[in-house]
Amino acid sequence: MSDRWRELEDAVANTEPPLDLWARVLQHEAQLAPGRRSGRVPPRGLTIALAAVGCCLVLGLLALAAHSRSSAPGPANPPVPCVVGSTGCGPLPTVPRHGIRVYRVGRAAAPNGLLRPGAYNSIWKNNVLHLGFSVGRGWSWNGRTLSKGNAAVSFYLAPVLVYADPCHWDQPQHPVVKPALASGDVILSELAAQPMRYATHPTSAYDDQGTAYAGVIRLTVPSNLDFSKCDHGQYRTWGPGANTLLAQGPGQRDLIWITYLGLSGKTLIVDATTFPNTPTLLVRQVDGILASIGACASCG
């Protein structure tokens, strides 16, 4: 078997024809030219047969190469957020209809670290916030966030700086909203405007006077996001400083629940974090924590 045929076989085996295949075919044709000029021309039928075989091999190589390219992994598809009932996506946490409960005194102070099942209080610096919640087995507390596995419930007080671009947050952004203007609807609208968050339409709850006292929005972190390409390797929903909400990984889903705490002028923000593979039982435990939250601001 000639070297030319071996090259063609190797190309087929590698499913990617050499870039200079056509040049080699033309060079081989030129090498046959002297034989034709000297009269030593192969029979016409043999020439036609060889040409047909060569064409078939070339077409086969191109088809194999095209199949190889089509089956190779291409650019990642745009991330699609998980919704309730979707294949491979678990349930989402829900906000209790009764809203934030009245704060109850007399509970144990929540220590940092692993908590025993039970009800706890956390009083923030200078009595700015009195927070209560109940947890089951396996939950930990760090002074701001309850966490277990790949689920968490975090607490913040407005105002917060909602970043225009969570991935490129260390760049000129929206100005910090003044505390007097840091209403929940402003925060919700800025969250809804963040790119690639698949934000749900913000919903609000109103009292008898038509004044909004709570709002909810759901956000998704892009499922194909490369955190290393974000500023300092972090994906930030809002900040700054201790108020910073960092994403823990691609595909994260955040339930943002905003509540105005009476006449105190304070706005409590609760973030419930889960992932598509968060166990259903753990999501239901998040629901239990949300339903147990009680709070008051500057309540002595």
C-alpha positions as CSV (number, residue, x, y, z in Angstrom):
1,M,0.0,0.0,0.0
2,S,1.4,3.4,-1.0
3,D,2.2,6.2,1.5
4,R,-0.5,8.3,0.0
5,W,-3.2,5.7,0.9
6,R,-1.7,5.4,4.4
7,E,-2.0,9.2,4.8
8,L,-5.6,9.1,3.8
9,E,-6.3,6.3,6.2
10,D,-4.6,8.2,9.1
11,A,-6.8,11.2,8.2
12,V,-9.9,9.1,8.4
13,A,-8.8,7.6,11.7
14,N,-8.3,11.1,13.2
15,T,-11.6,12.4,11.7
16,E,-9.9,15.6,10.8
17,P,-8.4,15.9,7.3
18,P,-5.0,17.6,7.0
19,L,-5.2,21.2,6.0
20,D,-2.9,20.6,3.1
21,L,-4.8,17.5,1.7
22,W,-5.8,19.3,-1.5
23,A,-2.2,20.5,-2.0
24,R,-0.9,16.9,-1.7
25,V,-3.5,15.6,-4.2
26,L,-2.4,18.3,-6.7
27,Q,1.3,17.5,-6.1
28,H,0.6,13.8,-6.7
29,E,-1.2,14.7,-9.9
30,A,1.8,16.8,-11.0
31,Q,4.1,13.8,-10.4
32,L,2.0,11.7,-12.8
33,A,2.3,14.3,-15.5
34,P,5.8,13.1,-16.8
35,G,4.4,9.6,-17.3
36,R,1.6,11.0,-19.4
37,R,4.0,13.0,-21.5
38,S,6.2,9.9,-22.2
39,G,3.2,8.0,-23.3
40,R,3.1,5.7,-20.2
41,V,-0.5,6.7,-19.5
42,P,-2.6,4.3,-17.3
43,P,-5.7,2.8,-18.9
44,R,-8.6,5.4,-19.0
45,G,-10.9,3.1,-17.0
46,L,-8.4,2.7,-14.3
47,T,-7.8,6.4,-14.1
48,I,-11.5,7.1,-13.8
49,A,-11.8,4.4,-11.1
50,L,-8.9,5.8,-9.1
51,A,-10.3,9.4,-9.4
52,A,-13.7,8.2,-8.2
53,V,-12.2,6.4,-5.2
54,G,-10.2,9.5,-4.4
55,C,-13.2,11.7,-4.5
56,C,-15.2,9.4,-2.3
57,L,-12.4,9.3,0.3
58,V,-12.1,13.1,0.3
59,L,-15.9,13.5,0.7
60,G,-15.9,10.9,3.4
61,L,-13.1,12.7,5.3
62,L,-15.0,16.0,5.1
63,A,-18.2,14.3,6.3
64,L,-16.3,12.7,9.2
65,A,-14.7,16.1,10.1
66,A,-18.1,17.8,10.0
67,H,-19.6,15.1,12.3
68,S,-16.6,15.5,14.6
69,R,-17.1,19.2,14.9
70,S,-20.9,18.9,15.4
71,S,-20.4,16.3,18.2
72,A,-17.6,18.2,19.9
73,P,-18.6,20.3,22.9
74,G,-19.2,23.9,21.7
75,P,-19.8,27.1,23.6
76,A,-21.9,26.7,26.6
77,N,-25.6,27.4,26.1
78,P,-27.1,30.4,27.8
79,P,-27.9,29.4,31.4
80,V,-31.5,28.6,32.1
81,P,-32.8,29.0,35.6
82,C,-34.5,26.2,37.3
83,V,-38.2,26.5,38.1
84,V,-40.5,24.5,40.2
85,G,-41.3,21.2,38.5
86,S,-38.4,21.3,36.0
87,T,-36.5,18.2,35.4
88,G,-33.4,18.1,37.6
89,C,-34.5,21.1,39.6
90,G,-35.8,20.9,43.1
91,P,-38.4,23.0,44.8
92,L,-37.9,26.7,45.8
93,P,-38.3,28.2,49.2
94,T,-41.5,30.2,49.8
95,V,-42.3,33.3,51.8
96,P,-44.9,32.7,54.6
97,R,-48.2,34.5,54.0
98,H,-48.2,35.9,57.5
99,G,-44.9,37.8,56.9
100,I,-42.4,38.7,59.6
101,R,-43.8,37.7,63.0
102,V,-43.7,39.8,66.1
103,Y,-40.4,39.6,67.9
104,R,-40.5,37.4,71.0
105,V,-38.2,38.0,74.0
106,G,-36.9,35.4,76.4
107,R,-35.2,33.1,73.9
108,A,-31.6,32.0,74.1
109,A,-29.0,34.2,72.3
110,A,-27.8,32.4,69.2
111,P,-24.1,31.6,69.6
112,N,-21.8,31.4,66.6
113,G,-21.3,27.9,65.4
114,L,-23.4,24.8,65.2
115,L,-26.8,25.4,66.9
116,R,-28.9,22.9,68.7
117,P,-32.5,22.6,67.4
118,G,-34.6,25.3,69.0
119,A,-35.6,29.0,69.0
120,Y,-33.0,31.8,69.2
121,N,-32.6,35.5,69.3
122,S,-29.9,37.7,67.9
123,I,-29.6,41.3,69.0
124,W,-27.5,43.4,66.6
125,K,-25.1,46.1,67.7
126,N,-26.7,49.1,69.5
127,N,-30.0,47.4,69.5
128,V,-30.5,48.3,65.9
129,L,-32.2,45.0,65.2
130,H,-33.7,42.3,67.4
131,L,-34.0,39.1,65.4
132,G,-35.6,35.8,66.2
133,F,-35.7,32.5,64.4
134,S,-36.1,28.7,65.0
135,V,-33.9,26.0,63.5
136,G,-33.7,22.2,63.2
137,R,-30.8,19.9,63.5
138,G,-27.5,20.7,61.7
139,W,-27.8,24.5,61.2
140,S,-24.9,26.9,62.0
141,W,-25.0,30.6,62.7
142,N,-22.2,33.2,62.2
143,G,-24.0,36.3,63.4
144,R,-25.7,37.1,60.1
145,T,-26.2,33.8,58.2
146,L,-27.8,30.4,59.0
147,S,-26.3,27.7,56.9
148,K,-26.6,24.0,56.4
149,G,-25.3,22.0,53.4
150,N,-25.9,24.1,50.2
151,A,-28.7,26.2,51.7
152,A,-28.6,29.4,53.8
153,V,-30.7,32.1,55.2
154,S,-29.0,35.5,55.6
155,F,-30.2,38.8,57.2
156,Y,-29.3,42.4,56.2
157,L,-30.5,45.9,57.0
158,A,-30.9,48.5,54.3
159,P,-29.4,50.5,52.8
160,V,-27.4,48.3,50.6
161,L,-25.5,49.1,47.4
162,V,-27.1,46.9,44.6
163,Y,-24.4,46.4,42.0
164,A,-25.2,47.2,38.4
165,D,-23.1,44.3,37.3
166,P,-22.6,41.5,40.0
167,C,-19.6,40.0,38.1
168,H,-17.8,43.4,37.5
169,W,-18.8,45.0,40.7
170,D,-15.4,46.6,41.4
171,Q,-16.0,49.3,38.8
172,P,-18.1,52.5,38.8
173,Q,-21.6,51.5,39.8
174,H,-24.8,53.0,40.8
175,P,-24.4,55.6,43.7
176,V,-25.2,54.4,47.1
177,V,-28.9,55.1,47.8
178,K,-29.3,57.5,50.8
179,P,-30.9,55.8,53.8
180,A,-34.0,58.0,53.5
181,L,-34.5,56.8,49.9
182,A,-33.5,53.1,50.5
183,S,-37.0,51.8,50.2
184,G,-37.7,48.2,49.3
185,D,-39.2,49.1,46.0
186,V,-36.0,50.9,44.9
187,I,-33.9,47.8,46.0
188,L,-36.2,45.5,44.2
189,S,-36.1,47.5,41.0
190,E,-32.3,47.6,41.0
191,L,-32.2,43.9,41.6
192,A,-34.6,43.3,38.7
193,A,-32.2,45.3,36.5
194,Q,-29.1,43.2,37.1
195,P,-28.0,41.4,34.0
196,M,-28.3,37.6,33.6
197,R,-30.2,37.1,36.8
198,Y,-33.4,35.8,35.3
199,A,-35.2,37.9,37.9
200,T,-38.9,37.3,38.5
201,H,-41.2,40.2,38.5
202,P,-41.0,41.8,42.0
203,T,-44.2,41.3,44.0
204,S,-45.3,43.6,46.9
205,A,-47.7,43.3,49.9
206,Y,-49.7,46.3,51.0
207,D,-51.4,47.3,54.2
208,D,-54.9,48.6,54.6
209,Q,-53.7,52.1,53.7
210,G,-52.2,51.0,50.5
211,T,-48.6,51.3,51.7
212,A,-46.2,48.6,50.7
213,Y,-44.7,46.8,53.7
214,A,-43.0,43.8,52.0
215,G,-41.6,42.8,48.6
216,V,-40.2,39.6,47.1
217,I,-38.0,38.8,44.1
218,R,-36.2,35.7,42.9
219,L,-32.7,35.8,41.3
220,T,-30.5,33.2,39.6
221,V,-26.7,33.1,39.3
222,P,-25.8,32.0,35.7
223,S,-25.3,28.3,35.7
224,N,-22.3,28.5,33.3
225,L,-20.6,31.4,35.1
226,D,-16.8,31.3,35.5
227,F,-16.2,33.1,38.8
228,S,-12.5,33.6,38.0
229,K,-13.6,36.1,35.3
230,C,-15.4,38.2,37.8
231,D,-13.7,41.0,39.8
232,H,-11.5,39.4,42.5
233,G,-13.2,36.1,41.7
234,Q,-16.4,37.2,43.4
235,Y,-20.0,37.5,42.2
236,R,-21.7,40.2,44.4
237,T,-25.4,40.9,44.5
238,W,-24.9,43.9,46.8
239,G,-22.5,45.4,49.3
240,P,-20.4,47.0,50.6
241,G,-18.4,45.8,53.6
242,A,-20.2,43.6,56.1
243,N,-23.4,44.0,54.1
244,T,-22.0,42.2,51.1
245,L,-24.0,39.3,49.6
246,L,-21.7,36.9,47.8
247,A,-22.8,34.1,45.5
248,Q,-21.5,30.7,46.5
249,G,-21.5,29.1,43.1
250,P,-23.0,29.0,39.6
251,G,-26.7,28.1,39.5
252,Q,-27.4,29.6,42.9
253,R,-31.0,30.8,43.4
254,D,-31.8,33.6,45.8
255,L,-35.2,34.4,47.3
256,I,-35.0,38.1,48.4
257,W,-37.6,39.1,51.0
258,I,-37.8,42.7,52.0
259,T,-39.8,43.9,55.0
260,Y,-40.3,47.4,56.5
261,L,-40.1,47.1,60.3
262,G,-42.9,49.3,61.4
263,L,-42.3,53.0,62.2
264,S,-38.6,52.5,62.9
265,G,-37.6,53.4,59.3
266,K,-35.5,50.2,59.1
267,T,-35.8,47.7,56.2
268,L,-35.0,44.1,56.9
269,I,-33.7,42.0,53.9
270,V,-33.8,38.2,54.1
271,D,-31.9,36.2,51.5
272,A,-32.8,32.5,51.2
273,T,-30.1,30.6,49.2
274,T,-30.6,27.2,47.5
275,F,-29.3,25.4,44.5
276,P,-31.0,23.1,41.9
277,N,-29.6,20.0,43.7
278,T,-30.5,21.2,47.3
279,P,-32.4,18.3,48.8
280,T,-36.2,18.8,49.1
281,L,-36.0,18.2,52.9
282,L,-33.4,20.9,53.3
283,V,-35.5,23.4,51.2
284,R,-38.5,22.6,53.5
285,Q,-36.3,23.4,56.5
286,V,-35.5,26.8,54.9
287,D,-39.3,27.3,54.7
288,G,-39.5,26.6,58.4
289,I,-36.9,29.1,59.2
290,L,-38.6,31.8,57.1
291,A,-41.9,31.1,58.8
292,S,-40.3,31.5,62.2
293,I,-38.6,34.8,61.7
294,G,-39.6,37.6,64.1
295,A,-38.0,41.0,64.1
296,C,-38.2,44.5,65.4
297,A,-35.9,47.5,65.1
298,S,-34.8,49.8,67.9
299,C,-37.3,48.1,70.2
300,G,-35.2,48.4,73.3
